[in-house]
Amino acid sequence: MPLNSQPVFLIDAMNYIFRAYYGLPTTIESPSGMKTNAVLGYLRTLLRIIREQQPPYIAAAFEGTHSFRKKLFADYKANRASPPDDLKVQFEYCRRITEAVGIAAFEVETYEADDVLGSIAVRMADMGHPVVIVTGDKDMTQLVDDRIRIYDLAKNMWLDAAAVKKRLGVEPTQVPDLLALLGDSSDNIPGVPGVGEKTAGKLLAACRTLEDISEAELEGVTFRGRDRIVKKIRENMDAARTSRELARIRCDIDMAVTPDLLRYRKGNPDQVTSLCRELGFGYVVDEIPTRHEQPGLFD
């Protein structure tokens, strides 16, 4: 299907909410005394995307409190502490500010924001739209193809398939296999002990997938400890396969998603004014394009 000329921007809301919370001082408060640093930083992110990219279609993905991955591996993310209470109370305000400024917000219980992003991205790409996923999460690079790119806003970095290969040493479709070998300490994904990034890259360059790794298929590929590492992978294959399933982003969530739902509509002036007043963001109101303005740049 030929690409539609109008791109869809999909925002990893949780990624930027956490970045804002830990990047801005906790002295930022609403008139009621609630901490608002995460909401303010996240709102600034939304406005920057709107201002710089002028997206005709845009949405943000959030996540619920449970993940189906816990059923696959009970210790999934067990090493993570719960978000601080003064951050938890900001989550709902982040969602409300998203919708107030005219951006669709999506969340599906038992799935993570990554899965929501992946499902929307594939659906819109199948409809012919080029898709840009705005995130700093390297796990999302597995979604990149000739229709889907990553935009790392903090680094002002655009990643297509060639850039992913240069950055990680593997094709986007191999990223789950890479994480199956390396694991991911941030999500408590075990991987295979003793396998480093360079070694994993060499193995996957030669074998393509986790199942293909064997000594016979590595003829001509030499590195220190090769046979020992291959043996260790074989001995830990069940854990590696589980790690791959934990790292693999689901793109098949049954969601009611249409281009019309994702169309950027500018902010609702009453909602924007009321919410910004409650949060103490009155000075930000004039930066938010709203529907009572004359037609222009963001229509």
Residue frames relative to the residue before (quaternion, step in Angstrom):
aa qw qx qy qz dx dy dz
M 1.0000 0.0000 0.0000 0.0000 0.00 0.00 0.00
P 0.4390 -0.6930 0.4909 0.2934 3.65 -0.80 0.91
L 0.5414 -0.6476 0.4325 0.3170 3.54 -1.07 0.74
N 0.4398 -0.6345 0.5715 0.2781 3.52 -1.11 0.78
S 0.5100 -0.6797 0.4324 0.3015 3.60 -0.98 0.78
Q 0.6846 0.4801 -0.2870 0.4675 3.60 1.20 -0.36
P 0.2951 -0.7959 0.5046 0.1574 3.59 -0.52 1.16
V 0.3200 -0.6953 0.6103 0.2041 3.51 -1.38 0.39
F 0.1692 -0.7717 0.6070 0.0861 3.58 -0.86 1.01
L 0.0793 -0.7958 0.6003 0.0024 3.57 -0.79 1.08
I 0.2097 -0.8253 0.5206 0.0622 3.56 -0.59 1.20
D 0.3491 -0.7027 0.5880 0.1962 3.53 -0.94 0.98
A 0.2272 -0.8396 0.4765 0.1279 3.55 0.32 1.31
M 0.6707 0.5176 -0.3198 0.4242 3.60 0.82 -0.94
N 0.6109 0.5641 -0.3481 0.4328 3.57 1.03 -0.76
Y 0.7480 0.4060 -0.2229 0.4754 3.57 0.85 -0.96
I 0.5720 0.5596 -0.3895 0.4560 3.59 1.17 -0.41
F 0.6752 0.4749 -0.2940 0.4819 3.59 0.89 -0.91
R 0.6223 0.5378 -0.3429 0.4538 3.60 0.98 -0.78
A 0.6718 0.4997 -0.2974 0.4589 3.56 0.94 -0.91
Y 0.6488 0.5345 -0.3272 0.4316 3.57 0.92 -0.90
Y 0.7587 0.3743 -0.2087 0.4906 3.58 0.85 -0.95
G 0.6830 0.4976 -0.2902 0.4491 3.58 1.24 -0.24
L 0.7331 0.3616 -0.2113 0.5358 3.58 1.24 -0.42
P 0.5818 -0.6126 0.3966 0.3591 3.62 -1.03 0.65
T 0.4759 -0.6849 0.4818 0.2687 3.55 -1.07 0.79
T 0.4909 0.6482 -0.4376 0.3840 3.59 1.25 0.17
I 0.5301 0.6031 -0.4181 0.4248 3.60 1.27 -0.16
E 0.0691 0.8239 -0.5481 0.1263 3.57 -0.51 1.23
S 0.4953 -0.6067 0.5291 0.3266 3.52 -1.34 0.35
P 0.6904 -0.4588 0.3348 0.4482 3.62 -1.22 0.15
S 0.6723 0.4906 -0.3004 0.4659 3.60 1.16 -0.56
G 0.5883 -0.6012 0.3596 0.4039 3.58 1.29 -0.12
M 0.4718 0.6611 -0.4504 0.3708 3.61 1.26 0.12
K 0.4863 -0.6376 0.5060 0.3178 3.58 -1.02 0.77
T 0.0502 -0.8277 0.5588 -0.0090 3.60 -0.85 0.92
N 0.3207 0.7828 -0.4934 0.2022 3.61 1.19 0.29
A 0.6532 0.5144 -0.3220 0.4528 3.61 0.98 -0.81
V 0.6573 0.5073 -0.3126 0.4614 3.57 0.95 -0.89
L 0.6689 0.5059 -0.3071 0.4498 3.58 0.88 -0.92
G 0.6814 0.4822 -0.2980 0.4630 3.60 0.84 -0.92
Y 0.6490 0.5124 -0.3064 0.4717 3.55 1.03 -0.82
L 0.6359 0.5174 -0.3247 0.4718 3.60 0.98 -0.82
R 0.6259 0.5288 -0.3335 0.4663 3.59 0.99 -0.80
T 0.6267 0.5332 -0.3297 0.4628 3.58 1.06 -0.76
L 0.6554 0.5103 -0.3137 0.4601 3.59 0.89 -0.92
L 0.6910 0.4844 -0.2889 0.4522 3.58 0.87 -0.95
R 0.6147 0.5373 -0.3524 0.4575 3.59 1.08 -0.64
I 0.6505 0.5031 -0.3187 0.4713 3.59 0.96 -0.85
I 0.6490 0.5123 -0.3165 0.4650 3.58 0.92 -0.89
R 0.6979 0.4886 -0.2748 0.4457 3.58 0.84 -1.00
E 0.7684 0.4002 -0.2047 0.4555 3.58 0.80 -1.02
Q 0.7811 0.3536 -0.1797 0.4823 3.61 0.96 -0.79
Q 0.1987 -0.8159 0.5188 0.1601 3.60 1.23 -0.40
P 0.0830 0.8689 -0.4852 0.0517 3.59 0.84 0.97
P 0.3686 -0.7164 0.5401 0.2435 3.61 -0.83 0.88
Y 0.7680 0.1301 -0.0777 0.6223 3.56 1.19 -0.63
I 0.1177 0.7996 -0.5748 0.1282 3.56 -0.88 0.95
A 0.0567 0.7782 -0.6233 0.0514 3.57 -1.11 0.74
A 0.2354 -0.7445 0.6060 0.1520 3.55 -1.30 0.37
A 0.2614 -0.7740 0.5619 0.1297 3.56 -1.06 0.81
F 0.1233 -0.7572 0.6402 0.0392 3.53 -1.03 0.98
E 0.2465 -0.7719 0.5545 0.1895 3.60 -1.22 -0.07
G 0.5144 -0.6524 0.4748 0.2905 3.49 -1.25 0.58
T 0.7018 -0.4930 0.3350 0.3901 3.54 -1.30 -0.23
H 0.7544 0.3297 -0.1901 0.5348 3.61 1.20 -0.30
S 0.1557 -0.7776 0.6039 0.0800 3.56 -1.18 0.62
F 0.5184 -0.6423 0.4687 0.3146 3.57 -0.98 0.84
R 0.5616 0.6279 -0.3860 0.3760 3.60 1.17 -0.47
K 0.5590 0.6004 -0.3924 0.4160 3.60 1.16 -0.44
K 0.6307 0.5191 -0.3337 0.4705 3.59 1.15 -0.54
L 0.6408 0.5113 -0.3190 0.4756 3.58 1.16 -0.57
F 0.7936 -0.0026 0.0695 0.6044 3.55 1.04 -0.86
A 0.3857 -0.7828 0.4403 0.2114 3.54 -0.24 1.30
D 0.7216 0.4408 -0.2472 0.4731 3.59 1.09 -0.65
Y 0.3166 0.7571 -0.5113 0.2552 3.58 1.24 0.28
K 0.8491 -0.0125 -0.0659 0.5240 3.58 -0.74 1.16
A 0.3252 0.7736 -0.4914 0.2331 3.59 1.21 0.42
N 0.6343 0.5442 -0.3268 0.4412 3.57 1.22 -0.43
R 0.6003 0.5815 -0.3581 0.4163 3.59 1.23 -0.14
A 0.3788 -0.6899 0.5670 0.2431 3.53 -0.99 0.82
S 0.5839 -0.5561 0.4433 0.3915 3.57 -1.17 0.47
P 0.5833 -0.5670 0.4265 0.3954 3.61 -1.07 0.57
P 0.5790 -0.5790 0.4316 0.3785 3.61 -1.04 0.64
D 0.6171 -0.5809 0.3798 0.3707 3.57 -1.06 0.70
D 0.6877 0.4827 -0.3034 0.4495 3.60 0.96 -0.79
L 0.6077 0.4826 -0.3633 0.5156 3.59 1.31 -0.03
K 0.6093 0.5792 -0.3532 0.4105 3.59 0.93 -0.86
V 0.6878 0.4889 -0.3019 0.4435 3.58 0.86 -0.91
Q 0.6427 0.5383 -0.3230 0.4391 3.60 1.20 -0.35
F 0.4995 0.6846 -0.4242 0.3192 3.60 1.19 -0.44
E 0.6980 0.4667 -0.2838 0.4631 3.57 0.79 -1.01
Y 0.6283 0.5184 -0.3426 0.4681 3.60 1.05 -0.64
C 0.6133 0.5388 -0.3524 0.4576 3.60 1.07 -0.65
R 0.6509 0.4913 -0.3199 0.4823 3.56 0.99 -0.78
R 0.6613 0.5113 -0.3147 0.4498 3.60 0.91 -0.87
I 0.6681 0.4874 -0.3132 0.4669 3.60 0.94 -0.80
T 0.5732 0.5831 -0.3707 0.4406 3.58 1.15 -0.62
E 0.7238 0.4324 -0.2439 0.4791 3.55 0.78 -1.05
A 0.6194 0.5625 -0.3472 0.4236 3.59 1.06 -0.71
V 0.7221 0.4234 -0.2617 0.4805 3.61 0.98 -0.75
G 0.6481 -0.5825 0.2987 0.3891 3.59 1.27 0.21
I 0.5620 0.5828 -0.3887 0.4398 3.58 1.23 0.40
A 0.4473 -0.6884 0.5029 0.2703 3.58 -0.88 0.94
A 0.1606 -0.7805 0.5998 0.0726 3.58 -1.02 0.85
F 0.0857 -0.8099 0.5803 0.0052 3.57 -0.90 0.99
E 0.0744 0.7599 -0.6419 0.0701 3.53 -1.17 0.74
V 0.0465 -0.7872 0.6148 0.0106 3.59 -0.96 0.87
E 0.4355 -0.7229 0.4753 0.2486 3.56 -0.59 1.16
T 0.7947 0.2351 -0.2826 0.4831 3.55 -1.15 0.97
Y 0.6885 0.3813 -0.2951 0.5417 3.60 1.25 0.02
E 0.4325 -0.6863 0.5212 0.2650 3.53 -1.22 0.53
A 0.6971 -0.4728 0.3282 0.4275 3.55 -1.26 0.34
D 0.5975 0.5748 -0.3612 0.4267 3.61 1.05 -0.72
D 0.6709 0.4971 -0.2935 0.4655 3.57 0.96 -0.89
V 0.6261 0.5263 -0.3296 0.4715 3.57 1.05 -0.77
L 0.6524 0.5069 -0.3040 0.4744 3.57 0.95 -0.90
G 0.6687 0.5119 -0.3050 0.4447 3.57 0.88 -0.94
S 0.6751 0.5005 -0.2996 0.4516 3.57 0.93 -0.89
I 0.6602 0.4795 -0.3107 0.4875 3.59 0.97 -0.81
A 0.6421 0.5468 -0.3292 0.4246 3.59 0.92 -0.89
V 0.6899 0.4668 -0.2871 0.4730 3.58 0.83 -0.95
R 0.6328 0.5341 -0.3370 0.4481 3.59 0.98 -0.83
M 0.7092 0.4459 -0.2733 0.4727 3.59 0.82 -0.92
A 0.6236 0.5259 -0.3447 0.4645 3.59 1.03 -0.67
D 0.6405 0.5203 -0.3215 0.4645 3.58 1.04 -0.77
M 0.6510 0.4926 -0.3089 0.4880 3.58 1.21 -0.47
G 0.6337 -0.5745 0.3160 0.4105 3.58 1.28 -0.01
H 0.5515 0.6181 -0.3982 0.3940 3.60 1.24 0.05
P 0.3953 -0.6381 0.5863 0.3047 3.58 -1.05 0.65
V 0.1941 -0.8038 0.5589 0.0623 3.57 -0.95 0.91
V 0.1113 -0.7579 0.6406 0.0532 3.54 -1.09 0.85
I 0.1551 -0.7686 0.6156 0.0791 3.58 -0.73 1.09
V 0.2239 -0.7873 0.5658 0.0996 3.55 -0.60 1.18
T 0.3411 0.7257 -0.5169 0.2996 3.56 -0.31 1.28
G 0.3130 -0.7195 0.5787 0.2224 3.53 -1.31 0.34
D 0.4916 0.6748 -0.4056 0.3721 3.57 1.34 0.17
K 0.3800 -0.7565 0.4841 0.2212 3.59 -0.52 1.15
D 0.5472 0.6208 -0.4047 0.3891 3.62 1.13 -0.49
M 0.6315 0.5655 -0.3279 0.4171 3.58 1.12 -0.68
T 0.5102 0.6647 -0.4207 0.3479 3.60 1.21 -0.30
Q 0.5439 0.6250 -0.4044 0.3872 3.61 1.18 -0.36
L 0.6432 0.5387 -0.3165 0.4427 3.60 1.22 -0.40
V 0.5262 0.6722 -0.4015 0.3317 3.59 1.23 -0.37
D 0.1697 0.7360 -0.6478 0.0992 3.52 -1.09 0.86
D 0.7579 -0.3717 0.2345 0.4821 3.60 -1.14 -0.36
R 0.6928 0.4458 -0.2742 0.4961 3.60 1.29 -0.10
I 0.7707 0.3175 -0.1279 0.5374 3.58 1.17 -0.64
R 0.0422 -0.7878 0.6145 0.0031 3.57 -0.90 0.99
I 0.3688 -0.6806 0.5827 0.2474 3.53 -1.37 0.28
Y 0.0883 -0.7569 0.6431 0.0762 3.56 -1.11 0.75
D 0.1769 -0.7650 0.6149 0.0737 3.56 -0.57 1.23
L 0.3181 -0.8070 0.4698 0.1637 3.53 -0.11 1.35
A 0.6621 0.5328 -0.3169 0.4210 3.59 0.90 -0.92
K 0.7559 0.3491 -0.1871 0.5214 3.56 1.05 -0.78
N 0.3248 -0.7519 0.4940 0.2918 3.58 1.34 -0.13
M 0.4320 0.7033 -0.4311 0.3644 3.55 1.01 0.94
W 0.1844 -0.7639 0.6124 0.0862 3.56 -0.92 1.01
L 0.1168 -0.8135 0.5690 0.0291 3.56 -0.83 1.00
D 0.0602 -0.7379 0.6715 0.0311 3.52 -0.83 1.09
A 0.7665 -0.3689 0.2286 0.4734 3.60 -1.24 -0.07
A 0.6474 0.5197 -0.3228 0.4545 3.60 0.99 -0.81
A 0.6643 0.5023 -0.3028 0.4635 3.58 1.01 -0.82
V 0.6124 0.5324 -0.3461 0.4709 3.59 1.08 -0.68
K 0.6527 0.5129 -0.3135 0.4612 3.57 0.94 -0.91
K 0.6631 0.4997 -0.3059 0.4658 3.59 0.96 -0.82
R 0.7028 0.4839 -0.2653 0.4488 3.58 0.97 -0.88
L 0.8139 0.2743 -0.1168 0.4988 3.59 0.85 -0.97
G 0.4666 -0.7019 0.4298 0.3240 3.58 1.22 -0.33
V 0.7295 0.3212 -0.2231 0.5612 3.59 1.28 0.11
E 0.5881 -0.5400 0.4550 0.3944 3.56 -1.31 0.26
P 0.6509 -0.5230 0.3628 0.4138 3.63 -1.13 0.48
T 0.6661 0.5121 -0.3143 0.4418 3.60 0.95 -0.82
Q 0.6684 0.4995 -0.2975 0.4639 3.60 1.24 -0.36
V 0.4275 0.7318 -0.4553 0.2728 3.60 1.23 -0.15
P 0.6440 0.4978 -0.3573 0.4581 3.68 0.88 -0.69
D 0.6451 0.5024 -0.3230 0.4766 3.61 1.04 -0.72
L 0.6101 0.5439 -0.3445 0.4618 3.57 1.09 -0.72
L 0.6967 0.4555 -0.2699 0.4841 3.57 0.90 -0.92
A 0.5676 0.5782 -0.3816 0.4448 3.59 1.18 -0.47
L 0.6950 0.4463 -0.2632 0.4985 3.57 1.09 -0.72
L 0.7437 0.4256 -0.2270 0.4628 3.57 0.85 -0.99
G 0.2935 -0.7130 0.5610 0.3011 3.54 1.01 -0.86
D 0.2326 -0.7435 0.6062 0.1602 3.54 -1.33 -0.05
S 0.3200 -0.7938 0.4860 0.1771 3.56 -0.22 1.27
S 0.6206 0.5652 -0.3538 0.4126 3.60 1.06 -0.65
D 0.7519 0.3241 -0.1869 0.5428 3.59 1.16 -0.63
N 0.4268 -0.7167 0.4403 0.3323 3.58 1.34 0.04
I 0.3240 0.7089 -0.5408 0.3161 3.56 1.00 0.92
P 0.4362 -0.7787 0.3796 0.2436 3.60 -0.46 1.17
G 0.1660 -0.7921 0.5691 0.1453 3.61 0.81 -0.91
V 0.5764 -0.5474 0.4608 0.3946 3.57 -1.25 -0.56
P 0.4535 -0.7077 0.4630 0.2811 3.62 -0.61 1.06
G 0.8240 0.2903 -0.2016 0.4429 3.54 -1.04 0.81
V 0.6082 0.5362 -0.3639 0.4585 3.61 1.26 -0.02
G 0.1874 -0.8031 0.5604 0.0766 3.56 -0.66 1.14
E 0.7294 -0.4616 0.2877 0.4148 3.55 -1.31 0.26
K 0.6767 0.4879 -0.3089 0.4568 3.60 0.85 -0.90
T 0.6548 0.5094 -0.3108 0.4639 3.56 0.96 -0.87
A 0.6467 0.5141 -0.3191 0.4644 3.58 0.92 -0.88
G 0.6448 0.5273 -0.3206 0.4509 3.58 0.99 -0.80
K 0.6525 0.5071 -0.3102 0.4700 3.57 0.98 -0.83
L 0.6533 0.5220 -0.3118 0.4512 3.56 0.95 -0.87
L 0.7215 0.4412 -0.2551 0.4688 3.57 0.87 -0.94
A 0.5728 0.5596 -0.3855 0.4584 3.60 1.17 -0.42
A 0.7144 0.4398 -0.2464 0.4853 3.56 1.07 -0.76
C 0.8191 0.3102 -0.1113 0.4695 3.56 0.93 -0.90
R 0.3941 -0.7579 0.4322 0.2889 3.59 1.28 -0.28
T 0.8279 0.0155 0.0138 0.5604 3.63 0.70 -0.99
L 0.6984 -0.4684 0.3513 0.4116 3.53 -1.31 0.32
E 0.6892 0.5022 -0.2866 0.4367 3.58 0.87 -0.96
D 0.6494 0.5529 -0.3183 0.4138 3.58 1.13 -0.59
I 0.5550 0.6465 -0.3960 0.3423 3.57 1.18 -0.41
S 0.2710 0.7119 -0.6113 0.2149 3.53 -0.74 1.15
E 0.6456 -0.5357 0.3675 0.4015 3.55 -1.17 0.44
A 0.6389 0.5483 -0.3380 0.4207 3.58 0.97 -0.82
E 0.7163 0.4476 -0.2542 0.4710 3.57 0.97 -0.84
L 0.6475 0.5101 -0.3157 0.4700 3.58 1.27 -0.06
E 0.3023 0.7510 -0.5294 0.2537 3.57 1.16 0.41
G 0.7783 0.2735 -0.2387 0.5122 3.55 -0.85 1.01
V 0.6620 0.4267 -0.3009 0.5377 3.58 1.27 -0.17
T 0.0491 0.8260 -0.5557 0.0806 3.57 -0.40 1.20
F 0.2002 0.7230 -0.6513 0.1142 3.50 -1.16 0.76
R 0.6718 -0.5320 0.3366 0.3904 3.52 -1.18 0.54
G 0.8402 0.1520 -0.1393 0.5015 3.56 -0.84 1.02
R 0.2413 0.8219 -0.4946 0.1472 3.57 1.23 0.33
D 0.7132 0.4622 -0.2781 0.4476 3.59 0.67 -1.07
R 0.6349 0.5328 -0.3285 0.4530 3.58 1.02 -0.76
I 0.6729 0.4958 -0.2927 0.4645 3.57 0.97 -0.90
V 0.6375 0.5148 -0.3308 0.4682 3.58 0.97 -0.82
K 0.6329 0.5248 -0.3260 0.4667 3.60 0.99 -0.80
K 0.6564 0.5112 -0.3099 0.4602 3.57 0.97 -0.86
I 0.6245 0.5325 -0.3360 0.4622 3.59 1.03 -0.76
R 0.6597 0.5075 -0.3051 0.4628 3.56 0.93 -0.91
E 0.6692 0.5024 -0.2986 0.4589 3.57 0.99 -0.80
N 0.7544 0.3364 -0.1775 0.5350 3.58 1.18 -0.57
M 0.2521 0.8225 -0.4862 0.1533 3.58 1.19 0.44
D 0.6324 0.5276 -0.3552 0.4422 3.62 0.94 -0.71
A 0.6602 0.4892 -0.3062 0.4807 3.57 0.96 -0.87
A 0.6402 0.5274 -0.3268 0.4530 3.59 1.03 -0.77
R 0.6545 0.5010 -0.3183 0.4683 3.59 0.96 -0.81
T 0.6335 0.5088 -0.3305 0.4802 3.58 1.01 -0.76
S 0.6363 0.5307 -0.3251 0.4557 3.58 0.98 -0.84
R 0.6463 0.5193 -0.3238 0.4558 3.57 0.99 -0.79
E 0.6607 0.4966 -0.3137 0.4674 3.59 0.97 -0.79
L 0.6279 0.5226 -0.3353 0.4692 3.57 1.08 -0.65
A 0.7180 0.4525 -0.2438 0.4693 3.57 1.02 -0.84
R 0.5981 0.5920 -0.3683 0.3951 3.58 1.15 -0.50
I 0.3452 -0.7383 0.5465 0.1926 3.57 -0.85 0.99
R 0.3635 -0.7261 0.5446 0.2100 3.54 -0.86 0.99
C 0.1081 -0.8116 0.5738 0.0212 3.56 -0.88 0.99
D 0.6342 0.5592 -0.3021 0.4403 3.55 1.26 0.32
I 0.2761 0.7559 -0.5465 0.2318 3.60 1.10 0.57
D 0.4070 -0.6955 0.5404 0.2422 3.55 -0.98 0.92
M 0.1530 0.8017 -0.5498 0.1779 3.56 -0.11 1.34
A 0.4060 -0.6767 0.5562 0.2603 3.55 -1.15 0.69
V 0.2043 0.7849 -0.5477 0.2054 3.57 0.08 1.32
T 0.0590 0.7762 -0.6239 0.0694 3.55 -0.85 1.05
P 0.6423 -0.5145 0.3802 0.4222 3.60 -1.15 0.39
D 0.6343 0.5420 -0.3499 0.4259 3.61 0.97 -0.74
L 0.6373 0.5274 -0.3313 0.4537 3.60 1.02 -0.72
L 0.7255 0.4399 -0.2261 0.4785 3.56 1.12 -0.71
R 0.4594 0.6997 -0.4524 0.3078 3.59 1.22 -0.12
Y 0.4222 -0.6988 0.5168 0.2576 3.57 -0.92 0.92
R 0.1331 -0.8451 0.5177 0.0096 3.56 -0.65 1.17
K 0.4898 -0.6212 0.4346 0.4306 3.60 1.25 0.08
G 0.6152 -0.5862 0.3918 0.3528 3.54 -1.29 0.26
N 0.4681 -0.6136 0.5501 0.3189 3.50 -1.31 0.46
P 0.4238 -0.7582 0.4200 0.2631 3.63 -0.36 1.16
D 0.6536 0.5059 -0.3265 0.4585 3.61 0.99 -0.76
Q 0.6680 0.4912 -0.3013 0.4708 3.58 0.92 -0.90
V 0.6437 0.5336 -0.3192 0.4461 3.57 0.93 -0.92
T 0.6903 0.4884 -0.2843 0.4518 3.57 0.81 -1.03
S 0.6782 0.5013 -0.2900 0.4524 3.58 0.89 -0.97
L 0.7012 0.4710 -0.2761 0.4586 3.58 0.83 -0.97
C 0.6626 0.4939 -0.3130 0.4681 3.59 0.94 -0.83
R 0.6187 0.5205 -0.3502 0.4729 3.60 1.06 -0.63
E 0.6523 0.5171 -0.3152 0.4558 3.60 0.95 -0.87
L 0.7298 0.4295 -0.2270 0.4811 3.57 1.02 -0.85
G 0.4703 -0.6733 0.4456 0.3564 3.57 1.22 -0.31
F 0.4954 0.6619 -0.4135 0.3813 3.58 1.22 0.54
G 0.1682 0.8343 -0.5151 0.1017 3.59 1.10 0.54
Y 0.6545 0.5316 -0.3070 0.4413 3.57 1.06 -0.71
V 0.6406 0.5214 -0.3221 0.4625 3.61 1.27 -0.26
V 0.4881 0.7159 -0.4182 0.2727 3.58 1.17 -0.57
D 0.6883 0.5057 -0.2956 0.4279 3.58 0.85 -0.93
E 0.6284 0.5400 -0.3384 0.4461 3.61 1.22 -0.32
I 0.6531 0.5338 -0.3046 0.4424 3.59 1.23 -0.40
P 0.3666 -0.7186 0.5408 0.2383 3.62 -0.61 1.07
T 0.0538 -0.8143 0.5780 0.0014 3.58 -0.80 0.99
R 0.6650 -0.5762 0.3319 0.3399 3.53 -1.26 0.52
H 0.6323 0.5349 -0.3591 0.4302 3.61 1.16 -0.31
E 0.5277 0.6316 -0.4179 0.3846 3.58 1.27 -0.06
Q 0.6261 -0.5031 0.4197 0.4227 3.55 -1.29 0.21
P 0.5831 -0.5597 0.4306 0.4015 3.64 -1.08 0.62
G 0.1920 0.7972 -0.5513 0.1542 3.54 -0.96 0.83
L 0.8928 -0.0586 0.0321 0.4455 3.46 -1.22 -0.74
F 0.8020 0.3331 -0.1625 0.4685 3.60 0.86 -0.88
D 0.4731 0.6617 -0.4634 0.3516 3.61 1.14 0.37
